[in-house]
Amino acid sequence: MSEILNVLVEVPKGSRNKYEWDAELGAIKLDRFLFSSMVYPVDYGMVPNTLGADGDPLDAMVCVSEPTFPGCIIPSIPLGLFRMTDDGELDDKILCVPADDPNWNYIESLDQLSNQLKEEISHFFAVYKQPEGKIVEVDGWYPLESALEVLELSRERFTSGANA
């Protein structure tokens, strides 16, 4: 089993509100209401003390049976990586399951997730910004090893940025 990540939920599953952690405020703020009539298919947030290639904390998604709430910390088991480009910037997302939920925590790899759920997530991110006129390109799913490499790089980026 890989390490447990503490994922900070910004957007609960089923929401059209896009919340984001604001480091200056030290709080979660409402960023926007999704222009599309879609809802987040999983709890969505970030891994604290990381910095993704896009300059924001590394994004994370957690498969949940019921939505949680903005600001909730979910101890999570990473399964793999979802890679996309958002307006020309690499925008990686770690996909996880809750470590303490027996409905999900037996899952150890992306292969054990339903293709339907992976397609739903891919479709959401491929089209959710279209009404805003933004271009998103989905690259697809990568195994746990890729997720752990991106996680390590984002921790290094955060540490070196914090020491700069």
N, C-alpha and C positions, 0 to 999 in steps of 0.2 A: 504494500500500500504506500502511496506517495504521501507527502506531508499534508497536514490539514491547513488550509488557507482560511483566514478570517475574512470573509467577503462582506463589505459594507454595502447594503442594499440602498440604491438610490431610487429605483423605479420598481414597484411591485408588479408581479404578473397581472395582466388584465387591465393595466392602466394606459391611458392616453396622455397623462401628464408626464413630461420629461423633467425629472428632478436631477440636480447635479450637486456633488459636494463642492463647496466653495471654501478653499483653504483660508482666504482672507477673512471671511465671516466666521469660519470655524463651525459651519452649519450646512445643512442641505437647503438649497433654494430651488424654486420653480424656474426652470430654464425656458420651457415653452410647452404649449399644448400641441400634440402631433397634428399636422395638417391632414394626414390621411385618416381614414376611418378604421385603422388597425390598432390593435393593442399589443403590448409586450407579451410574448408567449412564455416567458420565464421571468423570475426575479432577476433584475439587472443592476449591476453596481460596479464596484471597483475593489482592487486589492490595495489596502493602505500601504504606504511606504514603498510605492513603486512609481515608475515613470515610463509610460509607453513611448513608442517611437513617435507618436503624435504630440508628445509634450504633456499629455494628461496622465493621471494615474491609470494603470493597466486595467482595462475593462474585464469584468467577470460576469458570467451568467450562472444562475443556480436553478436547476430543475426542482420545482416545488409542487406539491399537490394543492396547496392553498397559498395565496399570496401572503407575504409578510407586510412590512411597512418601511417607508424611507427611514434610514438610520439604524435599522436592525442589522446586527452582525450574525452571519450564518457561518459556523464552522463547516468548511466544505472540502470535499475530496475532488481534486482536479481530474478530469477525464481526457481532455484534449483541447485543441485549439481551433477556433473559428477565425479565419483570416479574410479580411476585406480591405478595400481602399475606399476612403470617404473623402471626396473632393480632392483627390490626388495624394492623400496621406495614408500611410499604412495604419490600419486600425484593428489590431489583434484583440481577440476576446477569449478568455479562458472559460471553458464550459465545465461546470462542477455539479456535484450532487451534495445534498446536505449530509454531513457526517453522522448526524444523530437521528436520521429519519429512516426507519426500516423499509419504507416504501421505495427508497432510492439508494441507500448506502451499500447495498450488495453489488451495485453496478461498478465494475472496475475498468471498463473501456468504452470508447465510443461505439464499438460494435454491438454492445449490449443495449444501447438505446434504440428505440424504434426509428425506422427510416422516416416515418411520418413526422415525428418530433423534430428530427434534424432538418427535414424539408421545410417544416413550418418556420423554424428559426431562420434558415437560409432565405426563404421567401420574404419574411418580415424585413430583414436587413437589406434585401435587394431592392425593395420598393417603398419602404416607409418614408423616405425623404423625397420621393419623386414630386409630390405636390409643392415642395419648397424650391424645386428647380435645381436640387443638388444631385450630383452624380455619385452613385455608390456602385462599386464593382465587387462582387463576391468572388473570392478565390476558392473558398471551400474549407473542408475539415482536414485537420492534421492530428496525428496521434499524440498521446501523452508526452512522449519525449520532446516533441516540438513545443508543447505548452510549457514544459519545465525549462527549456532553453530560453523562451521568451520571458518567462517569469524571472529567471536569473539575470538576464540582460536588463530588465526593467528595474530590478533591485539595485544593480550596479549603477544604472543611470541615475536613480534617485539618490544613492549614496554620494556619487561624485558631484551631483548637482547641489546637494545639501552642504558639501564641503567647499564649494566654489565661492 
